[in-house]
Amino acid sequence: MPAAAALTPLGLSALALLTEGPMHPYEMYQLLIRRLKNEIVKVRPGSLYHAIDRLERDGYARVVGTDRDGQRPERTTYEITETGRLALQTRVSQLLADSPYEYPEFALAISEAHNLPRQAVVQLLRVRLADLRRQAEEVGDMITQKQSDGAQRLFMLHAEHRAALLTAETGWLAALIDDLAEHRIAWIDDPDFMH
């Protein structure tokens, strides 16, 4: 039996849905989108079907039935196995406790930003800041809407986390832009810059 670490993010999300009860892949897809899991996991119908096939092959899920609704294609319903439940719990536990460095591309970009002229960096970071503020507003609006719809907080923790990260990044970025614009940071294109 493969280790729980072999669970892909989409496989993990699908397996987690099966803890709520038997489902067919299309129902899983709709729930993932409705719960905004597509914000944290790449969700496409084809890859979801592939992930579910893999869950079944690995013994984490099993077929419990098929049905047809009118002219629609036949739908296969799956349920989680005890092995799947254990794999899910193991992998979620690992992900919650571990904090591996993920090599974000922005960290690389900001570490090499000195290769561009100061004004170009300021302009580019202002574009990024505007986009992050837009994202923060959208996440905030979504959280407010979900709360008014009666959504339970446990299903919105990823959105709260995203909002916290956006708040931290926009605050840091705004201060950095101000420091660059006001020349409080030496820059490579400054006339008196010492290498």
C-alpha positions in Angstrom: 0.0 0.0 0.0 1.5 3.4 -0.9 2.4 5.8 1.8 0.0 8.6 2.7 2.5 11.1 1.3 1.7 9.7 -2.2 -1.7 11.5 -1.9 -1.8 14.4 -4.4 -3.4 17.6 -3.2 -6.4 16.8 -5.4 -6.5 13.2 -4.2 -6.4 14.5 -0.6 -9.3 16.9 -1.3 -11.4 14.2 -2.9 -10.7 11.7 -0.1 -11.7 14.3 2.4 -15.0 14.8 0.7 -15.6 11.1 0.9 -15.5 11.3 4.7 -18.8 13.1 4.4 -20.4 10.1 2.6 -20.4 8.3 -0.7 -20.3 10.6 -3.7 -19.8 10.5 -7.5 -16.9 12.5 -9.0 -19.2 15.2 -10.5 -20.7 15.9 -7.1 -17.2 16.1 -5.6 -16.2 18.6 -8.3 -19.2 20.8 -7.6 -18.5 20.7 -3.9 -14.8 21.6 -4.4 -15.8 24.6 -6.5 -18.5 25.7 -4.1 -16.2 25.5 -1.1 -13.5 27.4 -3.1 -11.0 24.6 -2.9 -10.0 25.6 -6.4 -8.2 28.5 -4.7 -5.7 26.1 -3.1 -5.9 23.0 -5.4 -5.9 22.8 -9.1 -9.4 21.3 -9.8 -10.4 20.1 -13.2 -12.9 17.4 -14.0 -10.5 15.2 -15.9 -7.8 15.4 -13.2 -10.4 14.7 -10.5 -11.5 11.5 -12.3 -7.9 10.5 -12.6 -7.3 11.2 -8.9 -10.3 9.1 -7.9 -9.2 6.2 -10.1 -5.9 6.4 -8.3 -7.6 6.5 -4.9 -9.5 3.4 -5.9 -6.4 1.6 -7.2 -4.5 2.4 -4.0 -7.3 1.0 -1.9 -8.2 4.4 -0.4 -11.7 4.4 -2.0 -14.1 1.8 -3.4 -17.0 1.8 -5.7 -20.4 1.4 -4.0 -22.7 1.7 -6.9 -23.5 3.2 -10.3 -26.7 4.9 -11.5 -28.0 6.8 -14.5 -30.2 9.9 -14.4 -32.2 10.0 -17.6 -30.0 10.5 -20.7 -27.0 11.5 -18.6 -23.9 9.2 -18.6 -23.7 6.6 -15.9 -22.3 7.8 -12.6 -20.1 5.8 -10.3 -20.3 6.5 -6.6 -17.3 6.0 -4.3 -16.8 5.7 -0.6 -13.7 6.0 1.6 -12.1 2.9 3.0 -10.6 2.5 6.4 -7.2 2.5 4.7 -8.2 5.7 3.0 -9.3 7.3 6.2 -6.0 6.4 7.9 -4.0 7.7 4.9 -6.0 11.0 4.9 -5.4 11.5 8.7 -1.7 10.7 8.3 -1.2 13.0 5.4 -3.2 15.9 6.9 -1.2 15.4 10.2 2.1 15.6 8.2 1.0 18.7 6.4 -0.1 20.5 9.5 3.1 19.7 11.5 5.7 20.0 8.7 6.9 23.4 7.4 9.1 22.7 4.4 10.4 25.6 2.5 8.4 25.8 -0.7 10.6 28.1 -2.9 8.1 30.7 -3.8 8.9 32.6 -7.1 8.3 36.0 -5.6 11.0 35.4 -3.0 13.4 34.8 -5.9 12.2 37.8 -7.8 12.5 40.2 -4.8 16.0 38.8 -4.1 17.0 39.7 -7.6 15.1 43.0 -7.9 18.3 45.0 -7.5 19.1 44.0 -11.1 16.4 46.4 -12.3 16.3 50.2 -12.0 14.7 51.5 -8.8 11.8 53.2 -10.5 11.0 50.1 -12.5 10.9 48.0 -9.3 8.7 50.6 -7.6 6.3 50.6 -10.6 6.2 46.8 -10.8 5.7 46.4 -7.0 2.8 49.0 -7.1 1.1 46.8 -9.8 1.6 43.7 -7.5 0.3 45.6 -4.5 -2.8 46.7 -6.3 -3.5 43.1 -7.4 -2.9 41.8 -3.9 -5.2 44.4 -2.4 -7.9 43.4 -5.0 -7.4 39.7 -4.0 -7.6 40.7 -0.3 -10.9 42.5 -0.9 -12.3 39.5 -2.9 -11.3 37.1 -0.1 -12.8 39.4 2.5 -16.0 39.7 0.6 -16.2 35.9 0.1 -15.6 35.3 3.8 -18.4 37.8 4.7 -20.7 36.2 2.1 -20.0 32.7 3.3 -20.6 33.8 6.9 -23.9 35.4 6.0 -24.9 32.2 4.2 -24.3 30.3 7.4 -21.1 28.4 6.4 -19.3 26.8 9.2 -15.9 28.3 10.0 -14.1 25.0 9.7 -14.8 25.1 5.9 -13.4 28.6 5.7 -10.0 28.2 7.5 -8.1 28.2 4.2 -9.8 31.5 3.2 -8.9 33.0 6.6 -5.3 31.9 6.2 -5.2 33.5 2.7 -6.6 36.7 4.1 -4.0 36.8 6.9 -1.2 36.2 4.3 -2.5 38.9 2.0 -2.7 41.3 5.0 0.9 40.6 5.9 2.2 40.8 2.4 0.4 44.0 1.4 1.6 45.7 4.6 5.2 44.7 4.0 5.0 45.5 0.3 3.5 49.0 0.9 6.3 49.8 3.4 9.0 48.5 0.9 7.6 50.6 -1.9 7.6 53.7 0.3 11.2 53.0 1.4 12.3 52.5 -2.3 10.4 55.6 -3.5 11.9 57.7 -0.7 15.4 56.4 -1.3 15.7 54.9 2.2 17.2 51.8 0.6 20.4 52.1 -1.3 19.9 50.8 -4.9 22.3 49.6 -7.6 21.5 52.5 -9.9 22.1 55.2 -7.3 25.1 57.4 -8.4 26.8 56.9 -5.1 26.1 53.1 -4.7 29.1 51.2 -3.5 29.4 47.6 -4.8 
